[in-house]
């Protein structure tokens, strides 16, 4: 069994309130969940209206599949016009990890 986690540090475009931020972040999280069958949530920078940190997690029996899902999520996020992807952090864990 393999697990992978990824977090995206995002700069939001023309956003001037936390309410506007939610209107940008919620559809991104929902689309990640729906399209890639991952667990996703806003995990940081909740009090900043122009920044967001979105985290996701994936579990798979095959490391190649896990890597493919994470790669596709990263490409999808990088292509979003409403956000600027500042950084991506990725971790993979397998049965052999303590």
C-alpha positions as CSV (number, residue, x, y, z in Angstrom):
1,X,0.0,0.0,0.0
2,X,1.3,3.4,-0.9
3,X,0.1,6.9,0.1
4,X,1.0,10.2,-1.4
5,X,0.4,13.7,-0.2
6,X,0.8,16.9,-2.0
7,X,0.3,20.5,-1.0
8,X,-0.1,23.5,-3.3
9,X,0.9,27.0,-2.2
10,X,-1.3,29.4,-4.2
11,X,-1.5,33.1,-4.9
12,X,-5.1,34.0,-5.8
13,X,-5.8,36.6,-8.5
14,X,-8.3,39.4,-8.1
15,X,-9.6,38.5,-4.6
16,X,-10.3,41.2,-2.0
17,X,-12.1,39.3,0.7
18,X,-12.3,35.9,2.4
19,X,-15.8,35.4,0.8
20,X,-14.3,35.9,-2.7
21,X,-11.4,33.5,-1.7
22,X,-13.9,30.8,-0.8
23,X,-15.6,31.2,-4.2
24,X,-12.2,30.4,-5.8
25,X,-10.9,27.7,-3.5
26,X,-14.1,25.7,-3.0
27,X,-14.5,24.8,-6.8
28,X,-10.8,23.9,-7.0
29,X,-11.1,21.5,-4.0
30,X,-14.3,20.0,-5.4
31,X,-12.9,19.4,-8.9
32,X,-9.8,17.7,-7.5
33,X,-12.0,15.4,-5.5
34,X,-14.3,14.7,-8.3
35,X,-11.8,14.3,-11.2
36,X,-9.0,12.5,-9.5
37,X,-10.6,10.6,-6.6
38,X,-8.3,12.2,-4.0
39,X,-9.0,13.6,-0.5
40,X,-8.5,17.4,-0.8
41,X,-9.0,20.4,1.5
42,X,-7.8,23.9,2.2
43,X,-5.1,23.2,4.8
44,X,-3.4,26.6,5.4
45,X,-3.5,30.3,5.0
46,X,-7.2,30.4,5.9
47,X,-7.0,33.9,7.3
48,X,-5.2,35.4,4.2
49,X,-7.5,36.3,1.4
50,X,-4.9,36.3,-1.5
51,X,-3.1,33.1,-0.4
52,X,-4.3,29.5,-0.1
53,X,-2.7,26.2,0.7
54,X,-4.6,23.2,-0.6
55,X,-3.6,19.7,0.4
56,X,-4.5,16.4,-1.0
57,X,-3.9,12.7,-0.3
58,X,-4.1,9.5,-2.4
59,X,-3.9,5.9,-1.5
60,X,-3.0,3.2,-4.0
61,X,-1.6,-0.3,-4.3
62,X,0.6,0.7,-7.1
63,X,3.3,3.3,-6.8
64,X,3.1,4.1,-10.6
65,X,-0.6,4.8,-10.4
66,X,0.0,7.0,-7.3
67,X,2.7,9.0,-9.1
68,X,0.5,9.4,-12.1
69,X,-2.4,10.7,-10.1
70,X,-0.2,13.2,-8.3
71,X,1.4,14.3,-11.6
72,X,-2.0,14.9,-13.2
73,X,-3.2,16.9,-10.1
74,X,-0.1,19.1,-10.3
75,X,-0.5,19.7,-14.0
76,X,-4.2,20.5,-13.6
77,X,-3.4,23.0,-10.8
78,X,-0.6,24.7,-12.7
79,X,-3.0,25.3,-15.6
80,X,-5.7,27.1,-13.5
81,X,-5.9,30.7,-14.7
82,X,-7.4,32.0,-11.5
83,X,-4.4,31.1,-9.3
84,X,-0.6,31.3,-9.5
85,X,1.1,28.1,-8.3
86,X,3.9,29.3,-6.1
87,X,5.2,25.9,-4.8
88,X,4.3,22.2,-4.6
89,X,5.4,19.8,-1.9
90,X,5.0,16.1,-2.5
91,X,5.6,13.1,-0.2
92,X,5.3,9.4,-1.0
93,X,5.1,6.7,1.7
94,X,5.1,2.9,1.2
95,X,4.7,-0.2,3.4
96,X,8.4,-0.2,4.1
97,X,8.4,3.2,5.7
98,X,8.2,3.4,9.5
